[in-house]
Amino acid sequence: MNTSMLLQRQMELHGMLRRPPHTASQLLETHESLKELSEFFKTVRHTAQLLRVQPQTVFQCLMQIGIGSVVSFDRQRRDGEVPMHQAKVLARANAMELEPRLRDLIPADKLAEMVELSKTIRTIVRIKVEDLNDFNITEGALHQAVEYLDFIKNASCGLPEAMFKFYMVEDEGSLIALLNGSVAEEGGEALRATRNIVTAQEEEGATTPELPDESHIEAEVRRLSLAGGSTSMAANDRLVALRTLGSWLMVMDDAFFKRNIRQLVSHLSGPLAVCAGEKRSAICRQACTLIAIIVSRAPTSFFSEGSLAVASGKWCTVLLRGVFVTVAAIAHASDMAVRALVIESGGHSFVVKSIVESLSGGTHPELRRRCLGYLALCVVVSKGAKWRKGGKGPSDSSGNANVDLGQLAEKYMDKGDAGCRRMARAVYVALKHFGGISGTIKDKKMDSLIQQEYLELRPTLEDVGQFEVALFGPQATERLFVKSTDSMEMRRDSESGNSKPRGSCGAASFHSEEPGVAAMLDIHDTTDVIIPGTVQLETSQSFIFDADEQPQNFAPIDCGAAQRTHSLLSLERPDVGAPCSAQPVKFSPSLRRKIDEFALRKSLQD
């Protein structure tokens, strides 16, 4: 049972009980009562099978025996503090007819015990148990509650106070601290030692501790990850712990890193997920940086299975919740970390699954746009190898169903705002280019837009760095680089002159020797430019028709003469000449589309 499930079961239990426990002794009493009630429901179901009736009929008969035969139906008010009959529309004929058979089958003392339990269940839980649906819901809720209480009792070694701490925990970080040994004496000492070390470093202004040797690195990382993920500690202490971890991960040599990273990720996975979802921007950014460091240094083969593969999907799910928030620092850091996960994992199925789930479950336009962009990046970074059969990706090790990115792209090409539709077309173009999808689009207008998109993106599809810049824009943001096998450094894209072969987003930047390509525009930029004093109309939608370079996977376009429409990229080239100063004008999507269609018709007529 993972931490998310434990927190969910805790809230379900608290909401199910009419009187939630407030002390350790009350929690133990509740545990025993719920176990007894769970066995009672099994007995009722078994009795119903013997009598060949429905379980709710047996339960209604027990209620009838308990109060129905003593007080008339109209005068029944309350049994204790709960109404005896909350739903008076139910017919009681079957329950009354069953009573003689039930008395013959069950001994009197056992029957009296079952009648009392039928009253108890209605005073303990917030469910009106009468019909079959009520019975099934209550039975399932009791089973989950007992399972949860058994788990935390075993985790607390049967200590009532420790068990109550598990029940009262409020966040995932504190729960992880308890699960990793804060209840036991050894775990408590470790967490206190970590807190003392971090506090002493801050007070004395000490530098980052040296990297521990290989025999102690796992224990040290575990202590610092507990400190960083614990919401009960001060924010400054958590930041110091996270920065220390980041420093250690950067200074490890390659051999040391590869030998230990799988074990270290098992301790870092939960705390980093907690910190990446923090509302404090400093903690969130530091967690995103740590995630980027780990995935940038880990070989792609490490993502095939094991703790790193599972952690990647978990981190991606948490990070996607932050890519569209209004806090720019959190949104940027989360976006950087997600792109690093996508590129460095080679578009792993766990990452793709997390992105698809966030896309399907999200309604925010920016979230959808980003998710579709990440999926396009997954296709390009894997060269379409995982989607060459019907547009489907591979099943992951946990048996998750294949993802049909082709259908997903077609769905969002007709849905959402302009940016979302263009990102969906980018996914479709990438799949088409790498042979991951077959067939054509029946809508001529949509097919025309896809061909135009293909012409814009075609020069970048074989280079992950160029494709990333084309999708997300050449923003001058801090990136994480692997400078050598032994060290890493932070730089800005604008200052970088080299690219990493595996791509970039959190891991590399792009630089081209061609003057025009370096100034490539964001394909989702809706700003159009009019050059005063000239007849030529320049737009960000303009594209190049080349008779010698027809798209391989699209229907050929009859361009007439081999005429080129000037692209905005030419404004940056020195050989074009100095045009007049450009004045940016913001057109609406519909007007811009009409202008593009007019320019296309004009060029074909000429």
PLY file of the C-alpha trace (Angstrom):
ply
format ascii 1.0
element vertex 606
property float x
property float y
property float z
element edge 605
property int vertex1
property int vertex2
end_header
0.00 0.00 0.00
1.70 3.22 -1.18
1.61 6.59 0.54
-1.10 8.03 -1.70
-3.36 5.08 -0.99
-2.71 5.33 2.75
-3.68 9.01 2.81
-6.77 8.25 0.75
-7.86 5.42 3.07
-7.24 7.67 6.07
-9.61 10.33 4.73
-12.21 7.74 3.72
-12.16 6.25 7.20
-12.49 9.65 8.84
-15.42 10.56 6.60
-17.14 7.21 7.06
-17.32 7.29 10.86
-20.01 9.21 12.69
-17.66 9.70 15.64
-14.01 9.63 14.46
-11.48 8.66 17.16
-9.64 11.46 18.95
-7.30 9.40 21.11
-5.14 6.32 20.69
-7.48 4.21 22.86
-10.51 5.28 20.81
-8.66 4.30 17.62
-8.02 0.81 19.00
-11.66 0.46 20.00
-12.76 1.58 16.54
-10.40 -0.94 14.98
-11.88 -3.81 16.98
-15.46 -2.66 16.31
-14.89 -2.43 12.56
-13.33 -5.89 12.45
-16.34 -7.29 14.30
-18.75 -5.54 11.90
-16.81 -6.80 8.89
-17.22 -10.37 10.14
-20.91 -9.63 10.77
-21.42 -8.71 7.11
-19.76 -11.97 6.05
-22.14 -13.85 8.35
-25.17 -12.03 6.90
-24.07 -12.88 3.36
-23.50 -16.54 4.30
-26.91 -16.69 5.99
-28.55 -15.23 2.88
-26.96 -17.96 0.76
-28.32 -20.65 3.09
-31.81 -19.14 2.97
-31.51 -18.40 -0.77
-32.45 -14.75 -0.40
-30.66 -11.45 -0.95
-28.36 -10.14 1.82
-30.36 -6.95 2.25
-33.47 -9.05 3.04
-31.64 -10.71 5.93
-30.43 -7.33 7.16
-33.92 -5.83 6.98
-35.26 -8.85 8.84
-32.72 -8.26 11.62
-33.89 -4.65 11.87
-37.49 -5.84 11.97
-36.70 -8.22 14.82
-34.79 -5.54 16.70
-37.47 -2.85 16.75
-40.13 -3.49 14.13
-41.95 -6.14 16.15
-41.99 -3.95 19.27
-42.89 -0.52 17.91
-45.24 0.11 15.01
-43.75 1.39 11.79
-45.40 4.82 12.03
-44.16 5.34 15.60
-40.57 4.40 14.92
-38.45 7.50 15.50
-34.89 6.89 16.57
-32.85 4.00 17.81
-30.16 5.73 19.82
-29.19 8.74 17.70
-29.90 7.31 14.24
-33.32 6.97 12.61
-34.35 3.34 12.43
-35.95 3.66 9.01
-34.47 6.44 6.94
-36.07 5.14 3.73
-39.71 4.27 4.39
-40.43 3.59 0.71
-38.96 0.07 1.02
-41.46 -2.73 1.24
-41.01 -4.82 4.39
-43.07 -7.81 3.31
-40.09 -9.99 2.35
-38.27 -9.21 5.60
-41.36 -10.05 7.67
-41.93 -13.33 5.82
-38.29 -14.33 6.32
-38.35 -13.91 10.12
-39.71 -17.41 11.01
-37.16 -19.13 8.76
-34.35 -17.00 10.17
-35.30 -17.87 13.75
-35.35 -21.57 12.88
-31.89 -21.42 11.27
-29.98 -19.32 13.80
-29.82 -20.02 17.57
-31.46 -17.40 19.79
-28.25 -16.11 21.38
-26.52 -15.83 18.01
-29.57 -14.11 16.52
-29.68 -11.60 19.36
-26.00 -10.80 18.75
-26.65 -10.24 15.05
-29.61 -7.96 15.84
-27.40 -5.81 18.07
-24.74 -5.61 15.39
-27.34 -4.51 12.84
-28.10 -1.59 15.16
-24.43 -0.89 15.83
-23.49 -0.57 12.16
-26.08 2.17 11.69
-24.76 4.13 14.66
-21.07 3.85 13.70
-20.96 4.55 9.94
-22.55 7.36 7.95
-24.32 5.01 5.55
-28.03 4.27 5.67
-27.92 0.49 5.41
-31.17 -0.97 4.10
-31.15 -1.95 0.43
-28.62 -4.04 -1.52
-26.65 -1.03 -2.74
-26.25 0.26 0.84
-25.19 -3.21 1.97
-22.52 -3.59 -0.73
-21.11 -0.09 -0.19
-20.88 -0.56 3.56
-19.30 -3.99 3.22
-16.61 -2.63 0.89
-15.96 0.39 3.09
-15.55 -1.81 6.17
-13.12 -4.10 4.35
-10.93 -1.15 3.24
-11.05 0.46 6.69
-9.97 -2.76 8.42
-7.22 -3.27 5.84
-5.93 0.27 6.44
-6.02 -0.07 10.24
-4.28 -3.44 10.08
-1.54 -1.90 7.96
-0.82 1.03 10.25
-0.98 -1.26 13.30
1.70 -3.50 11.79
3.77 -0.47 10.70
3.63 0.91 14.25
4.64 -2.44 15.79
1.34 -2.54 17.68
2.11 0.61 19.70
-1.14 2.57 20.22
0.50 6.01 20.28
2.52 5.29 17.14
-0.57 3.91 15.41
-2.46 7.09 16.26
0.37 9.15 14.68
-0.14 7.27 11.43
-3.87 7.96 11.62
-3.37 11.69 12.29
-0.60 12.32 9.71
-1.57 15.14 7.32
0.91 15.01 4.42
2.89 12.54 2.37
6.27 13.76 3.61
5.46 13.10 7.27
3.95 9.74 6.33
7.14 8.77 4.50
9.15 9.76 7.57
7.02 7.47 9.74
7.18 4.59 7.28
10.95 4.88 6.98
11.51 4.34 10.67
10.64 7.46 12.64
8.45 5.25 14.88
11.31 2.94 15.70
14.14 4.25 17.81
16.69 3.94 15.03
14.58 5.91 12.56
13.81 8.59 15.12
17.48 9.03 15.90
18.29 9.31 12.19
15.71 12.02 11.59
16.81 13.97 14.68
20.45 13.66 13.64
19.62 14.99 10.18
17.74 17.93 11.65
20.66 18.73 13.97
23.21 18.54 11.13
21.17 20.79 8.85
20.55 23.33 11.62
24.22 23.40 12.60
25.30 23.96 9.00
22.94 26.90 8.63
23.93 28.52 11.93
27.67 28.15 11.34
27.51 29.01 7.65
29.34 25.78 6.85
29.96 24.68 3.29
28.26 21.65 1.73
29.41 18.41 3.41
31.78 16.24 1.43
30.41 13.30 -0.52
30.24 10.25 1.79
32.00 7.07 0.80
30.12 4.30 -0.95
29.44 2.35 2.24
27.59 5.29 3.83
26.06 7.11 0.84
22.70 5.29 0.95
22.14 6.00 4.65
23.13 9.66 4.26
20.90 10.18 1.23
18.03 8.52 3.08
18.43 10.87 6.04
18.61 13.99 3.89
15.68 12.93 1.71
13.57 12.42 4.84
14.51 15.89 6.00
13.78 17.46 2.63
10.42 15.75 2.27
9.20 16.33 5.82
6.73 19.22 5.97
7.17 19.40 9.74
10.67 20.85 9.33
11.41 24.49 8.59
11.61 25.48 4.92
15.23 26.61 5.26
16.25 23.26 6.74
14.55 21.43 3.91
16.28 23.62 1.32
19.69 22.93 2.85
19.02 19.18 2.73
17.88 19.31 -0.91
20.84 21.45 -1.96
23.23 19.05 -0.27
21.69 16.17 -2.19
22.01 18.11 -5.43
25.65 18.87 -4.75
26.43 15.23 -4.03
24.67 14.02 -7.17
26.63 16.47 -9.31
30.08 15.66 -7.93
29.71 11.87 -8.15
31.84 10.34 -10.87
30.06 8.24 -13.49
31.02 4.85 -12.09
29.97 5.81 -8.54
26.69 7.26 -9.83
25.76 4.24 -11.96
26.51 1.76 -9.19
24.33 3.49 -6.60
21.63 5.49 -8.37
19.03 2.71 -8.39
19.24 2.31 -4.61
19.32 6.07 -4.06
16.25 6.67 -6.23
14.22 4.30 -4.04
14.81 6.73 -1.15
14.51 9.93 -3.22
11.36 9.05 -5.17
8.74 9.89 -2.52
10.37 12.98 -0.96
11.11 14.53 -4.37
7.49 13.98 -5.42
6.37 15.79 -2.26
8.79 18.68 -2.82
7.98 18.99 -6.54
4.34 19.56 -5.61
5.18 22.20 -2.99
3.61 25.65 -3.14
6.88 27.19 -1.96
8.68 28.05 -5.18
12.18 27.66 -3.72
11.56 24.07 -2.59
9.74 23.19 -5.81
12.57 24.58 -7.97
15.20 22.71 -5.98
13.27 19.45 -6.33
12.90 20.01 -10.08
16.64 20.61 -10.35
17.36 17.37 -8.49
15.05 15.44 -10.81
16.75 16.97 -13.85
20.19 16.05 -12.49
19.18 12.43 -11.88
17.58 11.85 -15.29
20.34 13.72 -17.13
23.10 11.59 -15.63
21.31 8.24 -15.72
21.85 6.19 -18.91
18.74 5.60 -20.99
18.96 1.85 -20.29
18.35 2.54 -16.58
14.81 3.66 -17.42
13.83 0.28 -18.85
12.77 -1.14 -15.48
13.25 -0.80 -11.75
12.94 2.10 -9.34
13.99 4.80 -11.81
11.26 3.86 -14.30
8.55 3.91 -11.62
9.90 7.14 -10.11
9.87 8.82 -13.54
6.16 8.21 -13.97
5.45 9.37 -10.41
7.53 12.54 -10.79
5.97 13.31 -14.15
2.44 13.09 -12.72
3.29 15.54 -9.93
5.23 17.94 -12.16
2.42 18.22 -14.71
0.24 19.78 -12.02
2.65 22.71 -11.86
3.33 23.50 -15.54
0.26 25.75 -15.84
0.15 27.45 -12.42
0.26 31.23 -12.20
3.52 31.26 -10.20
6.04 31.64 -13.01
8.96 30.15 -11.07
7.05 26.94 -10.33
5.62 26.67 -13.85
9.02 27.15 -15.48
10.84 24.73 -13.16
8.14 22.06 -13.60
8.18 22.46 -17.38
11.99 22.17 -17.46
11.90 18.99 -15.37
9.14 17.35 -17.45
11.03 17.99 -20.68
14.16 16.54 -19.10
12.20 13.41 -18.13
10.79 13.06 -21.64
14.11 13.48 -23.44
16.45 11.64 -21.13
14.12 8.65 -20.67
13.74 8.32 -24.44
9.98 8.77 -24.20
9.51 5.95 -21.66
6.06 4.37 -21.44
5.66 5.36 -17.76
6.23 9.00 -18.71
3.89 8.78 -21.71
1.19 7.17 -19.55
1.42 9.98 -16.99
1.20 12.63 -19.71
-1.80 10.99 -21.38
-3.63 10.65 -18.05
-3.02 14.33 -17.24
-4.16 15.32 -20.73
-7.35 13.27 -20.52
-8.17 14.39 -16.98
-7.20 18.05 -17.36
-9.36 20.88 -18.64
-6.95 23.82 -18.47
-5.98 24.93 -22.02
-2.32 25.49 -21.09
-2.08 22.03 -19.49
-3.49 20.41 -22.62
-1.17 22.40 -24.86
1.87 21.45 -22.80
0.91 17.76 -22.60
0.46 17.52 -26.36
3.84 19.20 -26.82
5.47 16.69 -24.48
3.87 13.81 -26.41
5.23 15.20 -29.69
8.64 15.40 -28.03
8.28 11.75 -26.94
7.69 10.68 -30.54
10.67 12.64 -31.88
13.11 11.59 -29.15
12.25 7.91 -29.76
12.33 8.41 -33.56
8.84 6.95 -33.66
10.20 3.48 -32.88
7.55 2.87 -30.21
4.60 3.93 -32.36
5.22 2.37 -35.75
2.40 -0.15 -35.52
-0.91 1.57 -35.81
0.25 4.60 -33.88
0.45 2.68 -30.61
3.07 2.71 -27.96
4.38 -0.31 -26.09
2.91 -1.71 -22.95
4.96 -0.96 -19.85
6.12 -3.54 -17.35
3.01 -3.10 -15.22
0.73 -4.21 -18.05
-0.78 -0.84 -18.87
-2.72 -0.70 -22.10
-1.14 0.70 -25.24
-1.63 4.38 -26.01
-2.98 5.29 -29.45
-1.33 8.66 -30.02
-2.74 8.88 -33.54
-6.33 8.88 -32.32
-5.38 11.21 -29.49
-3.86 13.71 -31.93
-6.90 13.55 -34.23
-9.19 14.14 -31.26
-7.45 17.32 -30.12
-6.94 18.70 -33.65
-10.67 19.50 -33.57
-10.85 20.41 -29.88
-9.67 23.26 -27.70
-8.04 26.56 -28.51
-5.68 27.35 -31.39
-2.50 26.52 -29.44
-3.88 23.14 -28.37
-4.90 22.26 -31.93
-1.48 23.20 -33.30
0.29 21.06 -30.72
-2.00 18.16 -31.68
-1.03 18.68 -35.32
2.63 18.58 -34.23
2.03 15.16 -32.63
0.35 13.95 -35.82
3.16 15.33 -38.02
5.82 13.60 -35.89
3.95 10.28 -36.03
3.47 10.61 -39.80
7.10 11.49 -40.41
8.44 8.48 -38.52
5.91 6.06 -40.00
3.94 5.67 -36.79
0.58 6.33 -38.40
-1.10 5.42 -41.67
-4.04 6.81 -43.57
-5.04 10.35 -44.46
-7.23 13.04 -43.00
-10.55 13.30 -44.81
-11.08 16.94 -43.89
-9.35 18.92 -46.66
-8.92 22.00 -44.53
-7.34 19.98 -41.73
-5.12 18.16 -44.22
-3.94 21.50 -45.59
-3.05 22.74 -42.12
-1.15 19.51 -41.38
0.87 19.83 -44.59
1.70 23.43 -43.72
2.74 22.33 -40.23
4.89 19.58 -41.72
6.75 22.05 -43.92
7.53 24.19 -40.89
8.60 21.30 -38.65
10.31 19.05 -41.19
13.82 20.57 -40.78
13.66 19.94 -37.02
12.21 16.42 -36.84
15.60 14.69 -36.93
17.08 16.89 -34.19
15.49 16.83 -30.74
17.02 20.15 -29.75
15.69 21.97 -32.80
12.28 20.38 -32.42
12.12 21.43 -28.78
12.94 25.01 -29.70
10.33 24.95 -32.46
7.63 23.76 -30.05
8.43 25.67 -26.88
10.39 28.68 -28.16
14.04 29.76 -27.80
13.62 31.05 -24.28
16.78 32.23 -22.51
16.30 30.01 -19.46
18.70 28.25 -17.17
19.50 24.77 -18.31
21.33 21.89 -16.76
24.38 20.62 -18.62
26.61 17.62 -18.21
29.94 19.34 -18.61
31.95 16.14 -18.21
31.63 12.73 -16.63
32.59 14.11 -13.25
30.85 17.48 -12.94
27.82 19.48 -14.04
27.02 23.16 -14.29
24.14 25.56 -14.80
24.17 27.84 -17.84
21.82 29.91 -19.91
20.73 28.85 -23.38
21.85 32.14 -24.82
25.38 31.52 -23.60
25.65 27.93 -24.84
27.48 26.96 -27.96
27.26 23.17 -27.93
24.40 20.70 -27.97
24.06 17.37 -26.25
23.37 14.52 -28.70
20.39 13.23 -26.72
18.54 16.55 -26.92
17.84 19.29 -24.49
15.17 20.49 -22.09
16.76 20.64 -18.79
19.73 18.84 -20.31
21.05 20.76 -23.32
20.50 23.69 -25.64
20.47 24.07 -29.40
22.82 26.05 -31.58
23.06 25.90 -35.36
25.74 27.10 -37.72
23.08 28.51 -40.06
22.25 32.10 -39.12
18.54 31.78 -39.85
17.85 28.56 -37.99
19.24 29.87 -34.73
16.50 32.48 -34.75
13.72 29.95 -35.32
10.33 31.19 -34.16
7.91 29.45 -31.86
5.32 27.80 -34.12
2.65 28.73 -31.60
3.43 32.43 -31.67
0.31 34.17 -32.94
2.05 37.52 -33.50
2.10 38.55 -37.18
4.32 41.19 -38.70
3.51 43.72 -41.41
6.42 45.43 -43.17
5.43 49.07 -43.84
6.06 50.39 -47.32
6.07 46.98 -49.00
3.41 44.98 -50.76
4.59 41.68 -49.30
2.62 40.54 -46.24
4.71 38.57 -43.74
3.06 36.27 -41.22
4.22 33.72 -38.73
2.14 31.18 -40.70
4.11 31.67 -43.92
5.97 28.63 -45.20
8.21 27.47 -48.05
7.07 25.52 -51.09
9.94 23.54 -52.61
9.23 21.39 -55.67
12.32 19.29 -55.01
11.43 18.50 -51.40
7.92 17.10 -51.17
6.80 15.52 -47.86
7.26 11.75 -47.98
4.16 10.88 -45.95
1.79 13.56 -47.23
0.03 14.03 -50.55
2.10 16.18 -52.96
1.16 19.84 -53.28
0.87 21.42 -56.70
2.69 24.65 -56.21
2.67 25.81 -59.84
6.02 27.47 -60.31
8.76 26.76 -57.83
8.12 29.96 -55.99
9.22 30.74 -52.46
7.17 32.73 -50.00
9.48 34.70 -47.76
9.58 33.40 -44.22
10.03 35.51 -41.14
13.31 33.68 -40.64
14.67 35.58 -43.62
14.38 38.82 -41.65
17.25 37.59 -39.50
19.53 36.64 -42.42
22.18 39.18 -43.45
21.86 38.39 -47.18
18.23 39.48 -47.43
18.87 43.13 -47.04
17.77 45.59 -44.41
13.99 45.90 -44.41
12.05 48.64 -42.76
11.44 48.31 -39.04
8.87 45.60 -38.29
5.74 46.54 -36.41
4.14 43.60 -34.57
0.39 43.37 -35.00
-1.82 40.91 -33.15
-4.39 39.28 -35.45
-7.23 37.06 -34.36
-6.84 33.39 -35.39
-9.72 33.58 -37.90
-8.39 36.73 -39.57
-4.87 35.35 -39.69
-6.16 32.16 -41.32
-8.00 34.15 -43.99
-4.87 36.17 -44.71
-2.84 32.98 -45.10
-5.41 31.43 -47.45
-5.48 34.61 -49.55
-1.68 34.68 -49.77
-1.63 31.01 -50.79
-4.23 31.50 -53.54
-2.39 34.56 -54.79
0.92 32.71 -55.00
-0.69 29.81 -56.90
-2.36 32.15 -59.38
0.91 33.94 -60.10
0 1
1 2
2 3
3 4
4 5
5 6
6 7
7 8
8 9
9 10
10 11
11 12
12 13
13 14
14 15
15 16
16 17
17 18
18 19
19 20
20 21
21 22
22 23
23 24
24 25
25 26
26 27
27 28
28 29
29 30
30 31
31 32
32 33
33 34
34 35
35 36
36 37
37 38
38 39
39 40
40 41
41 42
42 43
43 44
44 45
45 46
46 47
47 48
48 49
49 50
50 51
51 52
52 53
53 54
54 55
55 56
56 57
57 58
58 59
59 60
60 61
61 62
62 63
63 64
64 65
65 66
66 67
67 68
68 69
69 70
70 71
71 72
72 73
73 74
74 75
75 76
76 77
77 78
78 79
79 80
80 81
81 82
82 83
83 84
84 85
85 86
86 87
87 88
88 89
89 90
90 91
91 92
92 93
93 94
94 95
95 96
96 97
97 98
98 99
99 100
100 101
101 102
102 103
103 104
104 105
105 106
106 107
107 108
108 109
109 110
110 111
111 112
112 113
113 114
114 115
115 116
116 117
117 118
118 119
119 120
120 121
121 122
122 123
123 124
124 125
125 126
126 127
127 128
128 129
129 130
130 131
131 132
132 133
133 134
134 135
135 136
136 137
137 138
138 139
139 140
140 141
141 142
142 143
143 144
144 145
145 146
146 147
147 148
148 149
149 150
150 151
151 152
152 153
153 154
154 155
155 156
156 157
157 158
158 159
159 160
160 161
161 162
162 163
163 164
164 165
165 166
166 167
167 168
168 169
169 170
170 171
171 172
172 173
173 174
174 175
175 176
176 177
177 178
178 179
179 180
180 181
181 182
182 183
183 184
184 185
185 186
186 187
187 188
188 189
189 190
190 191
191 192
192 193
193 194
194 195
195 196
196 197
197 198
198 199
199 200
200 201
201 202
202 203
203 204
204 205
205 206
206 207
207 208
208 209
209 210
210 211
211 212
212 213
213 214
214 215
215 216
216 217
217 218
218 219
219 220
220 221
221 222
222 223
223 224
224 225
225 226
226 227
227 228
228 229
229 230
230 231
231 232
232 233
233 234
234 235
235 236
236 237
237 238
238 239
239 240
240 241
241 242
242 243
243 244
244 245
245 246
246 247
247 248
248 249
249 250
250 251
251 252
252 253
253 254
254 255
255 256
256 257
257 258
258 259
259 260
260 261
261 262
262 263
263 264
264 265
265 266
266 267
267 268
268 269
269 270
270 271
271 272
272 273
273 274
274 275
275 276
276 277
277 278
278 279
279 280
280 281
281 282
282 283
283 284
284 285
285 286
286 287
287 288
288 289
289 290
290 291
291 292
292 293
293 294
294 295
295 296
296 297
297 298
298 299
299 300
300 301
301 302
302 303
303 304
304 305
305 306
306 307
307 308
308 309
309 310
310 311
311 312
312 313
313 314
314 315
315 316
316 317
317 318
318 319
319 320
320 321
321 322
322 323
323 324
324 325
325 326
326 327
327 328
328 329
329 330
330 331
331 332
332 333
333 334
334 335
335 336
336 337
337 338
338 339
339 340
340 341
341 342
342 343
343 344
344 345
345 346
346 347
347 348
348 349
349 350
350 351
351 352
352 353
353 354
354 355
355 356
356 357
357 358
358 359
359 360
360 361
361 362
362 363
363 364
364 365
365 366
366 367
367 368
368 369
369 370
370 371
371 372
372 373
373 374
374 375
375 376
376 377
377 378
378 379
379 380
380 381
381 382
382 383
383 384
384 385
385 386
386 387
387 388
388 389
389 390
390 391
391 392
392 393
393 394
394 395
395 396
396 397
397 398
398 399
399 400
400 401
401 402
402 403
403 404
404 405
405 406
406 407
407 408
408 409
409 410
410 411
411 412
412 413
413 414
414 415
415 416
416 417
417 418
418 419
419 420
420 421
421 422
422 423
423 424
424 425
425 426
426 427
427 428
428 429
429 430
430 431
431 432
432 433
433 434
434 435
435 436
436 437
437 438
438 439
439 440
440 441
441 442
442 443
443 444
444 445
445 446
446 447
447 448
448 449
449 450
450 451
451 452
452 453
453 454
454 455
455 456
456 457
457 458
458 459
459 460
460 461
461 462
462 463
463 464
464 465
465 466
466 467
467 468
468 469
469 470
470 471
471 472
472 473
473 474
474 475
475 476
476 477
477 478
478 479
479 480
480 481
481 482
482 483
483 484
484 485
485 486
486 487
487 488
488 489
489 490
490 491
491 492
492 493
493 494
494 495
495 496
496 497
497 498
498 499
499 500
500 501
501 502
502 503
503 504
504 505
505 506
506 507
507 508
508 509
509 510
510 511
511 512
512 513
513 514
514 515
515 516
516 517
517 518
518 519
519 520
520 521
521 522
522 523
523 524
524 525
525 526
526 527
527 528
528 529
529 530
530 531
531 532
532 533
533 534
534 535
535 536
536 537
537 538
538 539
539 540
540 541
541 542
542 543
543 544
544 545
545 546
546 547
547 548
548 549
549 550
550 551
551 552
552 553
553 554
554 555
555 556
556 557
557 558
558 559
559 560
560 561
561 562
562 563
563 564
564 565
565 566
566 567
567 568
568 569
569 570
570 571
571 572
572 573
573 574
574 575
575 576
576 577
577 578
578 579
579 580
580 581
581 582
582 583
583 584
584 585
585 586
586 587
587 588
588 589
589 590
590 591
591 592
592 593
593 594
594 595
595 596
596 597
597 598
598 599
599 600
600 601
601 602
602 603
603 604
604 605
